[in-house]
Each structure stands twice: as C-alpha cells, then as structure tokens.
C-alpha cells in the first residue's frame, strides 16, 4: 500500500507540476500555490507568452509535488477560475497524497537523443547516440565499450523541452545489447548535473512511467 500524507501538507508557495489533456495529448506545466483555505488551493494560472492558458472549469488533472525524499501525487480538477492582477485556478485541497518512494530510482525505457563527449588525450570526440533507458540517477546508451570509471560529458534532449540538458557521468557498467547496430551498451551514472535538470528528468520519467509502466532500479 502506498504511504499517504495528510491534506495539511500542501502549503502556500509550494511548487508543483500539473498534467492535463485537452484532446491534443498530455501537457505538463509548472505552477505554485498562491493561497489556500481549508477547502481549496488557489494556484497560479500557467502562462504562455504572458497570457494565462485557457484551462476550463471541470478540467481533470494530475499534480505532482517534488520534495527532498520523494514525489507526491494527487488527482484534482479545476472548480473555478479567478482573474485579476494575479490570475489563479481554484482546485480542492487534496484529501491525501500518494508518496512515490525513491523517485530518482524510477527508470523509463525511452529513446532520447544523446550527444556523448568522450575525452581523447588533450581533445574530445562527440558521438551521437540514443538512450535505452533513463532515470534521475543515470541512463544506458548503446555504443562502443568505454573503460569503467571513465568520465564523459552528455548533452541530452527531452521531448517538449527547448533547451538541452547537460551532465557529467561516469561509466559504471558495460553490458551486452541487442539495440540497433551496437552489441554493447554503457550504463552511465550522473556525477554532476544541476538540480533543476535532474528534476526535469525525474518528471519526464515518472510521467512516462504512469502512461506506459516504468521500472524501479
């Protein structure tokens, strides 16, 4: 049984991500709790080019709250909209939150473009590869074997994100692979990545896991 948190845990100024679908595929946007009462949360209306997104009353959504220990999920819907100097969406205070333990360990089978930059003496070579799977702690890519412990630089492109994610990773395993043209794959562990970029990866992995079924480990 998932661990549940009490409703009082959602506080003003808490940031989270909402997911919704208006018939054009699943969308994911960030928001913040602007105000709360015992019964409702007033969250900042997400903006596009400075204009509030036209999210209608009655729209169902799933929210995810990122904290130090885990990711917390709850289902909700928009019960009202308020305009003014600070446009907000009104949603019910959740009765309970679902705690997803060890959120960074969730791994998603996904193919994203990865530029692998490998040191070569005083220079470096860039190799265009694709991931096999991805988590908040690292990824696997198909490619030529590299020495264990080698430090490489990565440039990754997540769907629906305009800017790339940069990270430094260590080769921790070399495994056999039947993916594409390569007979080996590299297991890479992040050793240097910004907190914001790691959270972007975690959100992508958990969103994909809920849709397709991801693995922990």
FENSUL-V627227 format. One record per residue. N is the residue number from 0. RES is the residue in one letter. PHI is phi in whole degrees, -180 to 180 (NA if undefined). NEAR is the number of other C-alpha atoms within 12 Angstrom. Layout:
# FENSUL-V627227
<<N & RES & PHI & NEAR> <N & RES & PHI & NEAR>>
This chain:
# FENSUL-V627227
<<0 & X & NA & 7> <1 & X & -67 & 14> <2 & X & -75 & 15> <3 & X & -112 & 21> <4 & X & -110 & 21> <5 & X & -74 & 17> <6 & X & -63 & 23> <7 & X & -66 & 19> <8 & X & -71 & 22> <9 & X & -80 & 37> <10 & X & -123 & 24> <11 & X & -60 & 22> <12 & X & 73 & 18> <13 & X & -74 & 24> <14 & X & -98 & 25> <15 & X & -156 & 31> <16 & X & -116 & 35> <17 & X & -114 & 38> <18 & X & -118 & 34> <19 & X & -151 & 30> <20 & X & -140 & 18> <21 & X & -102 & 17> <22 & X & 94 & 8> <23 & X & -118 & 7> <24 & X & 97 & 11> <25 & X & -70 & 21> <26 & X & -114 & 25> <27 & X & -134 & 28> <28 & X & -137 & 31> <29 & X & -92 & 28> <30 & X & -154 & 29> <31 & X & -139 & 32> <32 & X & -73 & 33> <33 & X & -83 & 27> <34 & X & -159 & 26> <35 & X & -150 & 27> <36 & X & -124 & 20> <37 & X & -67 & 18> <38 & X & -114 & 17> <39 & X & -134 & 28> <40 & X & -111 & 36> <41 & X & -108 & 35> <42 & X & -107 & 41> <43 & X & -62 & 36> <44 & X & -67 & 35> <45 & X & -61 & 30> <46 & X & -112 & 20> <47 & X & -134 & 12> <48 & X & 56 & 7> <49 & X & 81 & 10> <50 & X & -115 & 14> <51 & X & -58 & 23> <52 & X & -63 & 23> <53 & X & -80 & 19> <54 & X & -85 & 32> <55 & X & -82 & 23> <56 & X & -60 & 18> <57 & X & 90 & 18> <58 & X & -68 & 24> <59 & X & -85 & 22> <60 & X & -150 & 29> <61 & X & -120 & 31> <62 & X & -112 & 40> <63 & X & -130 & 39> <64 & X & -110 & 38> <65 & X & -91 & 35> <66 & X & -131 & 23> <67 & X & -62 & 15> <68 & X & -93 & 14> <69 & X & -169 & 28> <70 & X & -107 & 34> <71 & X & -115 & 36> <72 & X & -119 & 36> <73 & X & -155 & 32> <74 & X & -92 & 25> <75 & X & -155 & 28> <76 & X & -156 & 30> <77 & X & -81 & 30> <78 & X & -103 & 24> <79 & X & -167 & 22> <80 & X & -127 & 27> <81 & X & -129 & 23> <82 & X & -87 & 17> <83 & X & 121 & 11> <84 & X & -62 & 9> <85 & X & -126 & 21> <86 & X & -63 & 27> <87 & X & -134 & 33> <88 & X & -107 & 39> <89 & X & -106 & 32> <90 & X & -131 & 38> <91 & X & -67 & 30> <92 & X & -65 & 31> <93 & X & -66 & 31> <94 & X & -68 & 21> <95 & X & -158 & 22> <96 & X & -116 & 28> <97 & X & -93 & 26> <98 & X & -90 & 24> <99 & X & -97 & 31> <100 & X & -72 & 23> <101 & X & 49 & 23> <102 & X & -56 & 36> <103 & X & -72 & 35> <104 & X & -86 & 30> <105 & X & -68 & 33> <106 & X & -121 & 34> <107 & X & -121 & 36> <108 & X & -71 & 26> <109 & X & -154 & 30> <110 & X & -109 & 24> <111 & X & -120 & 31> <112 & X & -66 & 26> <113 & X & -133 & 33> <114 & X & -96 & 27> <115 & X & -100 & 35> <116 & X & -106 & 26> <117 & X & -110 & 28> <118 & X & -66 & 19> <119 & X & -142 & 13> <120 & X & 69 & 7> <121 & X & -86 & 7> <122 & X & -123 & 9> <123 & X & -150 & 14> <124 & X & -116 & 16> <125 & X & -105 & 17> <126 & X & -124 & 21> <127 & X & -88 & 21> <128 & X & -135 & 29> <129 & X & -131 & 31> <130 & X & -73 & 34> <131 & X & -98 & 31> <132 & X & -150 & 36> <133 & X & -150 & 43> <134 & X & -147 & 39> <135 & X & -72 & 37> <136 & X & -107 & 36> <137 & X & 167 & 37> <138 & X & -160 & 46> <139 & X & -120 & 41> <140 & X & -132 & 44> <141 & X & -81 & 36> <142 & X & 170 & 32> <143 & X & -67 & 24> <144 & X & -61 & 24> <145 & X & -128 & 27> <146 & X & -62 & 18> <147 & X & -61 & 18> <148 & X & 89 & 19> <149 & X & -64 & 25> <150 & X & -99 & 26> <151 & X & -126 & 34> <152 & X & -108 & 29> <153 & X & -126 & 39> <154 & X & -129 & 28> <155 & X & -117 & 34> <156 & X & -124 & 28> <157 & X & -85 & 28> <158 & X & -60 & 23> <159 & X & 64 & 16> <160 & X & -128 & 18> <161 & X & -75 & 9> <162 & X & -100 & 13> <163 & X & -74 & 20> <164 & X & -105 & 29> <165 & X & -109 & 28> <166 & X & -155 & 33> <167 & X & -110 & 30> <168 & X & -137 & 30> <169 & X & -113 & 31> <170 & X & -75 & 32> <171 & X & -110 & 25> <172 & X & -152 & 24> <173 & X & -123 & 25> <174 & X & -123 & 24> <175 & X & -72 & 20> <176 & X & -148 & 20> <177 & X & -118 & 14> <178 & X & -94 & 21> <179 & X & 63 & 18> <180 & X & -86 & 15> <181 & X & -100 & 20> <182 & X & -98 & 17> <183 & X & -131 & 22> <184 & X & -133 & 30> <185 & X & -107 & 37> <186 & X & -95 & 36> <187 & X & -117 & 41> <188 & X & -110 & 31> <189 & X & -65 & 33> <190 & X & -116 & 25> <191 & X & -153 & 23> <192 & X & -155 & 25> <193 & X & -69 & 17> <194 & X & -60 & 21> <195 & X & -65 & 16> <196 & X & -67 & 27> <197 & X & -62 & 31> <198 & X & -66 & 30> <199 & X & -61 & 33> <200 & X & -66 & 41> <201 & X & -59 & 37> <202 & X & -63 & 42> <203 & X & -63 & 39> <204 & X & -66 & 38> <205 & X & -68 & 43> <206 & X & -64 & 34> <207 & X & -66 & 29> <208 & X & -64 & 25> <209 & X & -67 & 21> <210 & X & -82 & 15> <211 & X & -118 & 14> <212 & X & 94 & 16> <213 & X & -101 & 24> <214 & X & -118 & 22> <215 & X & -100 & 22> <216 & X & 139 & 18>>
